[in-house]
């Protein structure tokens, strides 16, 4: 055992005289391991032997003074002073040791003066440690920085609190001294990256000739596992950027390097031998769950036959065990093992896992996309009733590419009737099958010559954007509203002016569609149908409350916003040079918008027909009615009001919408189609009736 271990045992046995003897023998033989002495002194203090600890540390300090081992003496002095009631008494001794240790550093005098070491009353330990901390970043020191590689300090500026470094691609990069320890990793003597500055050509030649050997040196120098991006940063200026991919492919094949994790989180670590590397892999493999074991087998089966056989044998046994409980994972394991070099045996044909009565559920549970595609091909080749399996799988699948594969296989053998039923079901109940609906819309979007473009699908897309069922694909659905997308192409290719008019009426009510995308739709519709700019002559139904709100909006525009904008135009005009005056152009554009808005609201108010709850006829669906719909266990309420009250997300629809037009005129008990689904009308009442009932009930309770 070493000094520290022996001293610890003696202190535990409370043999303090023997500790002192051991200490004295140690300082006579070797005083280099100062940390062991300090650790022992701390244990003595903990054992209530403070006086003995201080005495022994003082003896060690005197010995180090005699031997002129200044850095070690400084360390001991700081420890003694730190625990002293009067640390200032040690200022002169600490200053001497500090100066002797660092006087040759280029920035020493500047840093020593800046920290104010000699200030009366200051703690010399704190000051000394600040000097040492800053001198780590003295000119000529080498560091590694993520994203920049290896660099050298060119300037230490305590006045600004920064150090500057030169890296391969960036020069004079400033790093705050307070944060330097977070961003800069020291490169001590012997670190491979220091050779970039001392003998760069030799290091670059070595890296080119032996990628595997160089990456081993890098991992050894850093002494920890590193990600691929960290290794790449380390190689900046050593391996040319254009050769990185081929270099890394060769480098990571070192048999003593082990990869752990997957994707961007994967790390690479160094082992003392290939045998130790294999042991590391096996330890990680034995601790992993089944899916992780499969990933490890994929990565490491090429390391050697024994390792490959271990993986294959154990994984095959797990596949057999879970073949009755998790057929999907069992099939994935056996499919992967077919591609690996290890030997194994299983008592059944792997494809049999896909041919049972629950084949569609097994395939849908295969998590790996390429393997799922392979499973579908196996079903196509070997299952006697594969079209039925495909039709079941269609509504379980989430990947558009796989859905296209399923439909393509059906079309290939003329099973168009099944395909059409699947698409009909999708369009009839899009909320039940959001992934399938997105796939169908995407298919239309990608087919430039499609004859199936229709406004019906566009309105379903608009509804889907605001539906929770489509949250996973909402962002991709919005892409259909971009220039050249499905919505714009439908407007330009399908001759249906009434459909375009309804689209313009509907699009503004869906706040989840961004303004610029709504403008794309409006521009396309007005370009094809200029007459849509003309106001409609039909009345605008409105409640008394919404009419009051519109009048208030109009009053605000006329009395507040337009005068304010006119003033802004005048101020901008006074700036001169109207051709390059952005403020003037913006104010003029705002004036045009406000004028158009005033005209639009005024025209609408001129056509308003105020809804009177007492005059609403509830024998059939009219504007101003609330309709209760049912479809089995599904219940919905739809309210028909004017365009100003429209809020489809709350079940309130404009009388000008397709939904309203499908319902208006229908009586209780009739079947109606609502958003692609069939419903029965259970009841019809005034839109205020629910509120009136609540108010009446409240009155009775009072």
C-alpha positions as CSV (number, residue, x, y, z in Angstrom):
1,X,0.0,0.0,0.0
2,X,1.1,3.6,-0.5
3,X,1.5,6.4,2.1
4,X,-2.1,7.6,1.9
5,X,-3.6,4.2,2.4
6,X,-1.2,3.3,5.3
7,X,-1.9,6.6,7.0
8,X,-5.6,6.2,6.7
9,X,-5.5,2.8,8.3
10,X,-3.4,4.1,11.2
11,X,-5.7,7.1,11.8
12,X,-8.7,4.7,11.9
13,X,-6.9,2.7,14.5
14,X,-6.1,6.0,16.3
15,X,-2.3,5.3,16.2
16,X,-1.4,8.9,15.8
17,X,2.3,8.5,16.9
18,X,2.7,5.9,14.2
19,X,1.1,8.3,11.7
20,X,3.8,10.9,12.6
21,X,6.6,8.4,12.1
22,X,5.1,7.4,8.8
23,X,4.8,11.0,7.7
24,X,8.5,11.8,8.6
25,X,9.7,8.8,6.6
26,X,7.6,9.8,3.7
27,X,9.0,13.4,3.5
28,X,12.5,12.1,3.7
29,X,11.9,9.8,0.7
30,X,9.4,11.6,-1.7
31,X,7.6,14.8,-1.3
32,X,6.1,15.0,-4.8
33,X,2.7,13.6,-3.9
34,X,1.5,16.6,-2.0
35,X,-2.2,15.7,-2.4
36,X,-1.6,12.5,-0.3
37,X,-0.1,14.6,2.5
38,X,-3.0,17.1,2.4
39,X,-5.5,14.2,2.5
40,X,-3.8,12.7,5.5
41,X,-3.8,16.1,7.3
42,X,-7.5,16.5,6.7
43,X,-8.2,13.1,8.2
44,X,-6.2,14.0,11.3
45,X,-8.2,17.2,11.7
46,X,-11.4,15.1,11.4
47,X,-10.0,12.9,14.1
48,X,-9.6,16.0,16.3
49,X,-5.8,16.0,15.9
50,X,-5.7,19.6,14.5
51,X,-2.5,20.5,16.2
52,X,-0.7,17.5,15.0
53,X,-2.0,18.1,11.4
54,X,-0.7,21.7,11.4
55,X,2.6,20.7,12.8
56,X,3.2,18.0,10.2
57,X,2.1,20.3,7.3
58,X,4.6,22.9,8.6
59,X,7.4,20.3,8.6
60,X,6.5,19.4,5.1
61,X,6.5,23.0,4.1
62,X,9.9,23.6,5.5
63,X,11.2,20.5,3.7
64,X,9.8,21.7,0.4
65,X,11.5,25.1,1.1
66,X,14.8,23.4,1.6
67,X,14.4,21.5,-1.6
68,X,13.1,24.6,-3.5
69,X,10.0,22.8,-4.7
70,X,8.0,26.0,-5.0
71,X,4.8,24.8,-6.6
72,X,4.4,22.0,-3.9
73,X,5.3,24.5,-1.1
74,X,2.7,26.9,-2.5
75,X,0.1,24.2,-2.3
76,X,0.9,23.4,1.3
77,X,1.0,27.0,2.4
78,X,-2.4,27.6,0.9
79,X,-3.8,24.7,2.8
80,X,-2.2,25.8,6.1
81,X,-3.4,29.5,5.6
82,X,-6.9,28.4,4.5
83,X,-7.5,26.8,7.9
84,X,-5.8,29.4,9.9
85,X,-7.6,32.1,11.8
86,X,-5.2,34.7,10.5
87,X,-4.3,33.8,6.9
88,X,-2.7,37.3,6.3
89,X,0.2,36.1,8.5
90,X,1.2,33.8,5.6
91,X,1.1,36.5,3.0
92,X,4.9,36.9,2.7
93,X,5.5,33.1,2.5
94,X,2.7,32.6,-0.1
95,X,4.0,35.6,-2.2
96,X,7.5,34.1,-2.2
97,X,6.3,30.6,-3.3
98,X,3.9,32.2,-5.9
99,X,6.6,34.3,-7.4
100,X,9.2,31.5,-7.5
101,X,6.6,29.2,-9.1
102,X,5.3,31.5,-11.8
103,X,7.8,34.4,-12.3
104,X,8.8,33.1,-15.7
105,X,5.2,33.2,-17.0
106,X,4.8,36.1,-19.5
107,X,1.8,37.6,-17.8
108,X,2.7,37.0,-14.2
109,X,3.6,40.5,-13.2
110,X,0.6,42.0,-14.9
111,X,-1.8,39.5,-13.3
112,X,-0.2,39.7,-9.9
113,X,-0.6,43.4,-9.9
114,X,-4.1,43.4,-11.3
115,X,-5.5,41.0,-8.6
116,X,-4.1,43.3,-5.9
117,X,-2.2,40.5,-4.0
118,X,-0.6,43.0,-1.6
119,X,-3.8,44.8,-0.6
120,X,-3.9,45.0,3.2
121,X,-6.5,42.8,4.8
122,X,-7.1,40.7,1.7
123,X,-6.9,36.9,1.9
124,X,-3.6,35.8,0.3
125,X,-5.0,32.3,-0.4
126,X,-7.9,33.7,-2.5
127,X,-5.6,36.1,-4.3
128,X,-3.0,33.4,-5.0
129,X,-5.6,31.1,-6.4
130,X,-7.0,33.8,-8.7
131,X,-3.4,34.4,-10.0
132,X,-3.0,30.7,-10.6
133,X,-6.4,30.4,-12.3
134,X,-5.7,33.2,-14.7
135,X,-2.2,32.1,-15.5
136,X,-3.7,28.8,-16.9
137,X,-4.5,31.0,-19.9
138,X,-1.1,32.6,-20.2
139,X,0.3,33.4,-23.7
140,X,1.5,30.2,-25.4
141,X,-0.8,27.8,-23.5
142,X,-2.7,25.2,-25.6
143,X,-6.4,24.4,-25.4
144,X,-9.2,22.5,-27.2
145,X,-12.5,24.2,-27.9
146,X,-15.6,22.4,-29.3
147,X,-16.4,23.6,-32.8
148,X,-13.0,25.2,-33.3
149,X,-10.4,22.5,-32.5
150,X,-7.0,23.1,-31.0
151,X,-5.8,26.6,-30.4
152,X,-3.0,28.6,-28.7
153,X,-3.4,31.6,-26.4
154,X,-1.9,34.7,-28.0
155,X,-2.9,37.3,-25.3
156,X,-4.0,37.3,-21.7
157,X,-5.6,40.6,-20.7
158,X,-6.7,40.8,-17.1
159,X,-7.8,44.4,-17.5
160,X,-10.5,43.2,-19.9
161,X,-11.0,39.9,-18.2
162,X,-10.3,37.9,-21.4
163,X,-7.8,35.7,-23.1
164,X,-7.5,35.6,-26.9
165,X,-6.7,32.4,-28.9
166,X,-5.8,31.6,-32.5
167,X,-7.5,28.5,-33.9
168,X,-7.2,27.0,-37.4
169,X,-10.1,28.9,-38.9
170,X,-10.6,31.7,-36.4
171,X,-8.0,34.1,-35.1
172,X,-8.0,36.3,-32.0
173,X,-11.1,34.6,-30.5
174,X,-11.9,36.3,-27.2
175,X,-13.0,34.1,-24.2
176,X,-14.0,35.6,-20.9
177,X,-11.7,34.4,-18.1
178,X,-14.7,33.7,-15.9
179,X,-16.1,31.3,-18.4
180,X,-12.9,29.9,-19.9
181,X,-13.0,26.7,-17.9
182,X,-16.4,25.9,-19.5
183,X,-15.2,26.3,-23.1
184,X,-11.5,25.5,-23.0
185,X,-10.0,22.0,-22.4
186,X,-6.2,22.2,-21.5
187,X,-3.8,20.3,-23.8
188,X,-1.0,19.2,-21.4
189,X,2.4,18.0,-22.4
190,X,2.1,14.7,-24.3
191,X,-1.4,15.5,-25.7
192,X,-1.5,14.6,-29.4
193,X,-3.1,17.9,-30.4
194,X,-0.1,19.9,-29.1
195,X,1.8,18.3,-31.9
196,X,-0.3,20.3,-34.3
197,X,1.8,23.3,-33.2
198,X,5.1,21.7,-32.6
199,X,5.3,19.3,-35.6
200,X,2.1,19.7,-37.6
201,X,3.3,18.2,-40.8
202,X,4.3,15.0,-39.0
203,X,0.9,14.7,-37.3
204,X,-1.0,15.3,-40.6
205,X,1.1,12.7,-42.4
206,X,0.5,10.2,-39.5
207,X,-3.3,10.9,-39.6
208,X,-3.4,10.3,-43.4
209,X,-1.4,7.0,-43.2
210,X,-3.0,5.6,-40.0
211,X,-6.5,6.9,-39.3
212,X,-7.2,4.2,-36.8
213,X,-3.9,4.8,-34.9
214,X,-4.5,8.6,-34.8
215,X,-8.1,8.3,-33.5
216,X,-6.7,6.0,-30.8
217,X,-4.1,8.6,-29.8
218,X,-6.9,11.3,-29.7
219,X,-9.1,9.2,-27.4
220,X,-6.1,8.3,-25.2
221,X,-5.0,11.9,-24.9
222,X,-8.5,13.1,-23.9
223,X,-8.9,10.1,-21.5
224,X,-12.7,9.9,-22.0
225,X,-15.3,8.7,-24.5
226,X,-15.9,11.2,-27.3
227,X,-18.7,11.8,-29.8
228,X,-18.0,11.8,-33.5
229,X,-18.4,15.6,-33.6
230,X,-15.9,16.1,-30.9
231,X,-13.3,13.9,-32.7
232,X,-14.1,15.9,-35.9
233,X,-13.4,19.1,-34.0
234,X,-10.1,17.7,-32.7
235,X,-9.0,16.9,-36.3
236,X,-9.6,20.4,-37.6
237,X,-6.4,21.4,-39.4
238,X,-5.1,17.8,-39.3
239,X,-7.6,16.1,-41.6
240,X,-8.9,18.1,-44.6
241,X,-12.6,18.8,-44.5
242,X,-13.2,17.2,-47.9
243,X,-11.6,13.9,-46.7
244,X,-13.3,13.7,-43.3
245,X,-16.0,11.1,-44.2
246,X,-13.5,8.6,-45.7
247,X,-11.0,9.2,-42.9
248,X,-13.6,8.7,-40.2
249,X,-14.9,5.5,-41.8
250,X,-11.3,4.1,-41.7
251,X,-10.5,5.5,-38.2
252,X,-13.5,4.0,-36.3
253,X,-12.5,0.5,-37.5
254,X,-9.8,0.3,-34.8
255,X,-10.5,-2.9,-32.9
256,X,-9.7,-1.2,-29.6
257,X,-12.3,1.5,-30.1
258,X,-15.8,0.8,-28.9
259,X,-18.9,2.7,-29.9
260,X,-21.8,3.2,-27.4
261,X,-25.2,4.7,-28.1
262,X,-26.8,5.6,-31.4
263,X,-27.1,8.5,-33.8
264,X,-25.7,11.9,-32.7
265,X,-25.4,10.6,-29.1
266,X,-23.1,7.8,-30.0
267,X,-19.7,8.0,-28.3
268,X,-16.4,6.3,-29.0
269,X,-14.0,5.0,-26.2
270,X,-10.5,3.5,-26.2
271,X,-9.6,0.2,-24.7
272,X,-6.1,-1.1,-23.9
273,X,-6.5,-4.1,-26.2
274,X,-9.0,-5.5,-28.7
275,X,-9.8,-8.2,-26.1
276,X,-10.6,-5.6,-23.5
277,X,-12.7,-3.8,-26.1
278,X,-14.7,-7.0,-26.8
279,X,-15.2,-7.4,-23.0
280,X,-16.5,-3.9,-22.8
281,X,-19.0,-4.6,-25.7
282,X,-20.2,-7.8,-24.0
283,X,-20.7,-6.1,-20.7
284,X,-22.8,-3.4,-22.4
285,X,-24.7,-6.0,-24.4
286,X,-25.5,-8.2,-21.3
287,X,-26.9,-5.2,-19.5
288,X,-29.1,-4.0,-22.4
289,X,-32.7,-4.7,-23.2
290,X,-33.6,-6.7,-26.3
291,X,-33.9,-3.8,-28.8
292,X,-30.6,-2.3,-27.6
293,X,-28.9,-5.7,-27.9
294,X,-30.1,-5.8,-31.5
295,X,-28.5,-2.4,-32.2
296,X,-25.2,-3.5,-30.5
297,X,-25.2,-6.7,-32.6
298,X,-25.5,-4.7,-35.7
299,X,-22.6,-2.4,-34.7
300,X,-20.2,-5.0,-33.3
301,X,-20.8,-8.3,-35.1
302,X,-17.9,-7.5,-37.4
303,X,-15.4,-7.4,-34.6
304,X,-14.8,-11.1,-34.6
305,X,-16.5,-14.5,-35.1
306,X,-16.7,-15.3,-31.3
307,X,-18.5,-12.0,-30.6
308,X,-20.8,-12.4,-33.6
309,X,-21.7,-16.0,-32.5
310,X,-22.5,-14.8,-29.0
311,X,-24.8,-12.1,-30.3
312,X,-26.6,-14.4,-32.8
313,X,-27.0,-17.3,-30.4
314,X,-28.4,-15.2,-27.5
315,X,-30.7,-13.1,-29.8
316,X,-32.0,-16.1,-31.6
317,X,-32.9,-17.7,-28.2
318,X,-34.7,-14.5,-27.2
319,X,-36.6,-14.4,-30.5
320,X,-37.8,-18.0,-30.0
321,X,-38.9,-17.1,-26.4
322,X,-40.9,-14.1,-27.5
323,X,-42.3,-15.5,-30.7
324,X,-45.7,-16.1,-29.0
325,X,-45.9,-12.8,-27.1
326,X,-44.2,-10.3,-29.4
327,X,-44.1,-11.7,-33.0
328,X,-43.1,-8.3,-34.4
329,X,-39.9,-8.0,-32.3
330,X,-39.1,-11.7,-32.8
331,X,-39.4,-11.3,-36.6
332,X,-37.2,-8.1,-36.5
333,X,-34.5,-10.0,-34.5
334,X,-34.4,-12.9,-36.9
335,X,-34.5,-10.7,-40.0
336,X,-31.5,-8.7,-38.7
337,X,-29.6,-11.9,-37.8
338,X,-29.9,-13.0,-41.4
339,X,-27.7,-10.1,-42.3
340,X,-25.1,-10.7,-39.6
341,X,-22.1,-13.1,-39.6
342,X,-22.9,-15.1,-36.4
343,X,-24.2,-18.7,-36.3
344,X,-27.6,-19.5,-34.8
345,X,-30.5,-21.9,-35.1
346,X,-34.3,-21.5,-34.7
347,X,-36.9,-24.2,-34.8
348,X,-39.2,-22.5,-37.3
349,X,-39.2,-20.4,-40.5
350,X,-39.1,-16.7,-39.5
351,X,-41.7,-15.7,-42.1
352,X,-44.3,-17.9,-40.3
353,X,-44.5,-15.1,-37.7
354,X,-46.1,-12.9,-40.4
355,X,-48.6,-15.4,-41.8
356,X,-51.0,-15.8,-38.9
357,X,-54.5,-14.4,-38.5
358,X,-53.1,-11.3,-36.8
359,X,-50.6,-10.6,-39.6
360,X,-51.5,-6.9,-40.0
361,X,-51.0,-6.2,-36.3
362,X,-47.6,-7.9,-36.3
363,X,-46.4,-5.9,-39.3
364,X,-47.7,-2.6,-37.9
365,X,-45.8,-3.3,-34.7
366,X,-42.4,-3.6,-36.6
367,X,-40.8,-0.4,-35.4
368,X,-37.9,-0.3,-38.0
369,X,-39.2,1.3,-41.2
370,X,-37.0,-0.6,-43.7
371,X,-37.8,-3.9,-41.9
372,X,-41.5,-3.0,-42.0
373,X,-41.3,-2.6,-45.7
374,X,-39.5,-5.9,-46.0
375,X,-42.3,-7.5,-43.9
376,X,-44.9,-6.1,-46.3
377,X,-43.1,-7.7,-49.2
378,X,-43.0,-11.0,-47.4
379,X,-46.8,-10.8,-46.8
380,X,-47.3,-10.0,-50.5
381,X,-45.2,-13.0,-51.5
382,X,-46.4,-15.7,-49.0
383,X,-49.7,-14.8,-47.3
384,X,-52.7,-16.5,-49.1
385,X,-55.0,-13.5,-48.4
386,X,-52.5,-10.7,-48.6
387,X,-55.0,-8.1,-50.1
388,X,-57.1,-8.4,-46.9
389,X,-54.0,-8.0,-44.7
390,X,-53.0,-4.9,-46.8
391,X,-56.5,-3.3,-46.4
392,X,-56.2,-3.8,-42.6
393,X,-52.7,-2.5,-42.5
394,X,-53.5,0.6,-44.5
395,X,-55.2,2.3,-41.5
396,X,-52.5,1.2,-39.1
397,X,-49.6,2.6,-41.0
398,X,-48.2,6.1,-40.4
399,X,-45.5,6.5,-43.0
400,X,-46.7,8.0,-46.4
401,X,-44.0,6.0,-48.3
402,X,-45.3,2.7,-46.8
403,X,-48.9,3.6,-47.6
404,X,-47.9,4.3,-51.2
405,X,-46.2,0.9,-51.2
406,X,-49.4,-0.8,-50.0
407,X,-51.6,0.9,-52.6
408,X,-49.0,0.4,-55.3
409,X,-49.0,-3.4,-54.7
410,X,-52.8,-3.5,-54.8
411,X,-52.9,-1.5,-58.1
412,X,-50.2,-3.7,-59.6
413,X,-52.5,-6.7,-59.5
414,X,-55.6,-4.9,-60.4
415,X,-57.1,-4.7,-56.9
416,X,-58.5,-1.2,-57.6
417,X,-61.8,-1.9,-55.9
418,X,-59.9,-2.4,-52.5
419,X,-57.9,0.7,-53.1
420,X,-61.0,2.7,-53.9
421,X,-62.7,1.5,-50.7
422,X,-59.7,2.5,-48.6
423,X,-59.6,5.9,-50.1
424,X,-63.4,6.3,-49.8
425,X,-63.2,5.4,-46.1
426,X,-60.4,7.8,-45.7
427,X,-62.3,10.7,-47.2
428,X,-65.5,9.8,-45.5
429,X,-64.0,9.8,-42.0
430,X,-60.7,11.8,-42.2
431,X,-60.5,12.3,-38.5
432,X,-60.5,8.6,-37.8
433,X,-57.7,8.2,-40.3
434,X,-55.5,11.3,-40.1
435,X,-52.3,9.7,-41.5
436,X,-54.2,8.1,-44.4
437,X,-55.9,11.4,-45.2
438,X,-52.6,13.2,-45.2
439,X,-51.1,10.5,-47.4
440,X,-54.0,10.9,-49.9
441,X,-53.7,14.8,-49.9
442,X,-49.9,14.5,-50.4
443,X,-50.5,12.1,-53.3
444,X,-52.7,14.6,-55.0
445,X,-50.2,17.3,-54.3
446,X,-47.4,15.4,-55.9
447,X,-49.4,14.3,-58.9
448,X,-49.1,17.3,-61.3
449,X,-51.6,15.8,-63.8
450,X,-54.1,14.5,-61.2
451,X,-57.8,14.7,-62.3
452,X,-59.0,14.2,-58.7
453,X,-58.3,17.7,-57.5
454,X,-61.5,19.0,-55.9
455,X,-62.7,21.7,-53.5
456,X,-64.2,19.0,-51.3
457,X,-60.7,17.8,-50.4
458,X,-59.5,21.3,-49.9
459,X,-62.2,22.1,-47.3
460,X,-61.4,18.8,-45.5
461,X,-57.7,19.9,-45.4
462,X,-58.8,23.3,-43.9
463,X,-60.9,21.5,-41.3
464,X,-58.0,19.1,-40.5
465,X,-55.5,22.0,-39.9
466,X,-57.6,23.0,-36.8
467,X,-58.4,19.4,-35.6
468,X,-56.5,17.8,-32.7
469,X,-56.5,14.5,-34.5
470,X,-54.1,16.0,-37.1
471,X,-51.7,17.5,-34.7
472,X,-48.9,15.2,-35.8
473,X,-49.1,16.3,-39.4
474,X,-50.5,19.8,-39.0
475,X,-47.3,21.5,-40.1
476,X,-47.1,19.4,-43.3
477,X,-50.8,20.0,-44.1
478,X,-50.1,23.8,-44.0
479,X,-47.5,23.3,-46.8
480,X,-50.5,22.6,-49.1
481,X,-51.3,26.3,-48.9
482,X,-47.9,27.5,-50.2
483,X,-47.4,28.7,-53.7
484,X,-47.6,25.8,-56.1
485,X,-49.2,23.6,-53.4
486,X,-52.3,21.5,-53.5
487,X,-54.7,24.3,-52.6
488,X,-53.3,26.8,-55.1
489,X,-53.2,24.2,-57.9
490,X,-56.8,23.2,-57.2
491,X,-57.9,26.8,-57.6
492,X,-56.0,27.3,-60.8
493,X,-57.0,23.9,-62.4
494,X,-60.5,23.3,-61.2
495,X,-63.2,25.5,-62.8
496,X,-65.5,26.1,-59.9
497,X,-66.1,29.8,-59.2
498,X,-68.6,29.1,-56.4
499,X,-66.1,26.8,-54.8
500,X,-63.5,29.5,-54.9
501,X,-65.9,32.0,-53.4
502,X,-66.7,29.7,-50.5
503,X,-63.0,29.1,-50.1
504,X,-62.3,32.8,-49.7
505,X,-65.2,33.0,-47.2
506,X,-63.9,30.1,-45.2
507,X,-60.1,30.6,-45.2
508,X,-60.1,33.7,-42.9
509,X,-62.0,31.9,-40.2
510,X,-59.2,29.5,-39.5
511,X,-56.6,31.3,-37.4
512,X,-54.3,28.3,-37.4
513,X,-53.4,29.1,-41.1
514,X,-50.8,31.8,-41.3
515,X,-51.7,35.2,-42.8
516,X,-49.2,34.8,-45.7
517,X,-50.7,31.5,-46.6
518,X,-54.2,32.9,-46.6
519,X,-52.9,35.6,-48.9
520,X,-51.6,33.0,-51.3
521,X,-55.1,31.5,-51.5
522,X,-56.8,34.9,-52.0
523,X,-54.3,36.0,-54.7
524,X,-54.8,32.8,-56.7
525,X,-58.6,32.9,-56.4
526,X,-58.8,36.5,-57.4
527,X,-56.4,36.0,-60.3
528,X,-58.5,33.3,-61.8
529,X,-61.9,34.8,-60.9
530,X,-61.6,38.6,-60.9
531,X,-65.4,38.9,-60.4
532,X,-64.9,37.6,-56.8
533,X,-63.8,41.1,-56.0
534,X,-67.4,42.3,-56.5
535,X,-69.5,42.4,-53.3
536,X,-72.3,39.8,-53.1
537,X,-75.9,41.1,-53.0
538,X,-77.1,38.5,-50.5
539,X,-77.9,39.8,-47.0
540,X,-75.4,39.5,-44.2
541,X,-77.1,37.8,-41.2
542,X,-75.8,39.1,-37.8
543,X,-76.8,39.2,-34.2
544,X,-77.3,42.6,-32.6
545,X,-74.1,42.1,-30.6
546,X,-71.9,41.4,-33.6
547,X,-73.5,44.4,-35.5
548,X,-72.6,46.7,-32.6
549,X,-69.1,45.3,-32.6
550,X,-68.7,46.0,-36.4
551,X,-70.0,49.5,-36.0
552,X,-67.5,50.1,-33.2
553,X,-64.7,48.7,-35.4
554,X,-65.8,51.0,-38.3
555,X,-65.9,54.0,-35.9
556,X,-62.4,53.2,-34.6
557,X,-61.1,53.0,-38.2
558,X,-62.6,56.3,-39.3
559,X,-61.9,58.3,-36.1
560,X,-58.6,56.8,-34.9
561,X,-56.6,54.7,-37.3
562,X,-57.2,56.7,-40.5
563,X,-56.3,60.1,-38.9
564,X,-53.2,58.6,-37.3
565,X,-52.1,57.1,-40.6
566,X,-52.7,60.4,-42.4
567,X,-50.4,62.1,-39.9
568,X,-47.8,59.3,-40.5
569,X,-48.0,60.0,-44.2
570,X,-47.4,63.7,-43.7
571,X,-44.4,63.0,-41.4
572,X,-42.9,60.6,-43.8
573,X,-43.5,63.0,-46.8
574,X,-41.5,65.6,-44.9
575,X,-38.4,63.3,-44.8
576,X,-38.0,64.0,-48.6
577,X,-37.1,61.7,-51.6
578,X,-40.3,59.7,-51.8
579,X,-38.7,57.2,-54.2
580,X,-36.5,55.8,-51.5
581,X,-38.7,56.6,-48.5
582,X,-39.7,53.3,-46.9
583,X,-41.8,54.9,-44.2
584,X,-43.8,56.9,-46.7
585,X,-44.5,53.8,-48.9
586,X,-45.5,51.8,-45.8
587,X,-47.8,54.5,-44.7
588,X,-49.4,54.8,-48.1
589,X,-49.9,51.0,-48.3
590,X,-51.5,51.2,-44.8
591,X,-53.8,53.9,-46.1
592,X,-55.0,51.8,-49.0
593,X,-55.7,48.9,-46.6
594,X,-57.6,51.1,-44.2
595,X,-59.7,52.6,-47.0
596,X,-60.5,49.1,-48.4
597,X,-61.4,47.9,-44.9
598,X,-63.8,50.8,-44.3
599,X,-65.4,50.2,-47.6
600,X,-65.8,46.5,-46.9
601,X,-67.3,46.9,-43.5
602,X,-69.6,49.7,-44.7
603,X,-70.9,47.5,-47.5
604,X,-71.5,44.6,-45.2
605,X,-73.3,46.8,-42.6
606,X,-75.5,48.1,-45.5
607,X,-76.6,44.5,-46.2
608,X,-77.1,43.4,-42.6
609,X,-80.2,41.6,-41.5
610,X,-80.3,41.4,-37.7
611,X,-81.4,38.0,-36.3
612,X,-84.3,38.2,-33.9
613,X,-84.4,35.1,-31.6
614,X,-88.2,35.3,-31.3
615,X,-88.7,35.2,-35.1
616,X,-86.5,32.1,-35.8
617,X,-88.5,29.2,-37.2
618,X,-87.4,25.9,-35.7
619,X,-89.5,23.6,-37.7
620,X,-86.6,23.2,-40.1
621,X,-82.9,24.3,-40.0
622,X,-82.6,28.1,-40.6
623,X,-80.1,30.8,-39.9
624,X,-80.2,31.3,-36.1
625,X,-80.8,27.7,-35.2
626,X,-78.8,25.2,-33.1
627,X,-78.9,21.7,-34.5
628,X,-78.2,18.5,-32.5
629,X,-76.7,15.7,-34.6
630,X,-76.0,12.1,-33.8
631,X,-74.2,9.2,-35.4
632,X,-74.3,6.2,-33.1
633,X,-72.5,7.2,-29.9
634,X,-71.1,10.4,-31.6
635,X,-73.0,13.6,-30.7
636,X,-72.4,17.1,-32.2
637,X,-74.1,20.4,-32.0
638,X,-73.9,22.8,-34.9
639,X,-75.1,26.5,-34.8
640,X,-76.0,28.4,-38.0
641,X,-75.4,32.1,-37.7
642,X,-74.0,34.8,-40.0
643,X,-70.4,35.1,-41.3
644,X,-69.3,37.5,-38.5
645,X,-70.1,35.0,-35.7
646,X,-68.5,32.0,-37.6
647,X,-66.2,29.9,-35.4
648,X,-66.0,26.4,-36.8
649,X,-63.7,25.3,-34.0
650,X,-66.6,25.9,-31.6
651,X,-69.2,24.4,-33.9
652,X,-70.6,27.8,-35.1
653,X,-70.8,28.0,-39.0
654,X,-71.7,30.8,-41.3
655,X,-74.9,30.4,-43.3
656,X,-72.7,30.8,-46.4
657,X,-70.6,27.7,-45.6
658,X,-71.0,24.3,-47.1
659,X,-71.9,22.9,-43.7
660,X,-74.8,25.3,-43.3
661,X,-76.1,24.8,-46.9
662,X,-76.1,21.1,-46.3
663,X,-78.3,21.6,-43.2
664,X,-80.6,24.5,-44.0
665,X,-84.1,23.4,-44.9
666,X,-83.7,20.0,-43.2
667,X,-86.1,18.8,-40.6
668,X,-85.8,16.8,-37.4
669,X,-85.2,13.1,-38.1
670,X,-83.6,13.6,-41.5
671,X,-80.2,12.3,-42.4
672,X,-77.6,14.9,-43.4
673,X,-73.9,14.7,-44.4
674,X,-71.6,16.7,-42.2
675,X,-67.9,17.0,-42.9
676,X,-67.9,13.7,-44.7
677,X,-69.9,11.8,-42.1
678,X,-73.7,11.0,-42.0
679,X,-75.7,12.3,-39.0
680,X,-79.3,12.3,-38.0
681,X,-80.9,15.6,-36.9
682,X,-82.1,15.0,-33.3
683,X,-83.4,18.4,-32.5
684,X,-83.6,22.0,-33.8
685,X,-83.8,25.1,-31.5
686,X,-83.0,28.7,-31.4
687,X,-79.3,29.6,-31.0
688,X,-80.1,31.4,-27.7
689,X,-82.2,28.7,-26.3
690,X,-79.4,27.0,-24.2
691,X,-78.5,30.3,-22.7
692,X,-82.1,31.2,-22.0
693,X,-82.6,27.8,-20.3
694,X,-79.6,28.4,-18.1
695,X,-80.7,31.9,-17.1
696,X,-84.3,30.6,-16.4
697,X,-82.8,27.8,-14.2
698,X,-80.7,30.3,-12.4
699,X,-83.8,32.4,-11.7
700,X,-85.7,29.5,-10.3
701,X,-82.8,28.6,-8.0
702,X,-82.6,32.2,-6.7
